[in-house]
Amino acid sequence: MSMQLILTQDVENLGKAGELVSVRPGYGRNYLVPRGFAVTATVHNKNRLEHEKSLIEKRVAKERATANDLATRINGMTLQFERQVGEDEKLFGSVTSRDIQEQLKRANVEIDHRWVTLDQPVKALGKYETQVKLAAGVTATLKFWVVGKDK
């Protein structure tokens, strides 16, 4: 059994804004519709969607432009995290996606920590790169160093 919905925003692994999709009823009813990602595919909503398609396209284009600007800023950055190290250069603590979010915030780049694709917290000194997934399918590459701090 499936439910027909019209997406009002791009949804990863499902579709683009304005598309008609079939999903399981629970997913549509409990997640997509309450969060405003989709509306039910009634005749009224289909007609309204045709009218709003251009508005949705303009909004998505604006989100993509904003995300591209943000990606350009992030691609040009190299962050540095200082952590205390013990024997064998093992870190006390680690560098997490929240640490990256906080340091980007200090540089006037507002992102959600869930957008940073760190497989696991960084627990060693060195140079790293990670992907930051922004809106409208735009991805940036962030470079950062983890260096030792004097005690």
Residue, then its C-alpha position, 0 to 999 in steps of 0.5 A: m500500500s502506498m500514498q501519493l504525495i507532492l513534494t514541496q521541497d527537495v528530499e534526499n533519496l526521494g525526489k525534487a520539489g514539485e514531483l509526485v511520489s509514492v511513499r508508505p502511508g506512515y512515512g508520508r503522514n508522520y514525517l513528510v507532511p507534518r514537516g512541510f516537505a510534501v502535501t497530499a496529491t489531491v486534485h486541488n493540490k495538483n492544480r495548486l502545484e501547477h500554479e506554485k511550480s514556478l514559485i517553488e523553482k524560484r525558491v529552490a534556485k535561491e536556496r541553491a545560490t545561497a548554498n553555492d555561496l556558502a560552499t565557496r566560503i567553506n571550500g576556501m577555509t582551513l580550520q585548526f583545532e588544538r587538542q592536548v596530546g599524550e604519549d604516542e601523540k594520542l589526543f585527549g578527547s576528539v574533534t567532532s562535527r559539533d566542534i566543526q560547527e562551533q568553529l564555523k559559527r565563529a567565522n560567521v558560517e551558520i550550519d547544522h552539525r548534522w550536515v558535516t559528514l564525519d564518519q567518526p570523531v577525529k582522535a589523531l593529529g593531522k590534516y583532514e578533509t570532510q564533506v559538508k552537505l548544504a541545501a539543494g544538493v550542494t556539497a562543500t569540502l572543508k579542510f582542517w588540521v588537528v594540532g597538539k597544544d602545549k600543556 
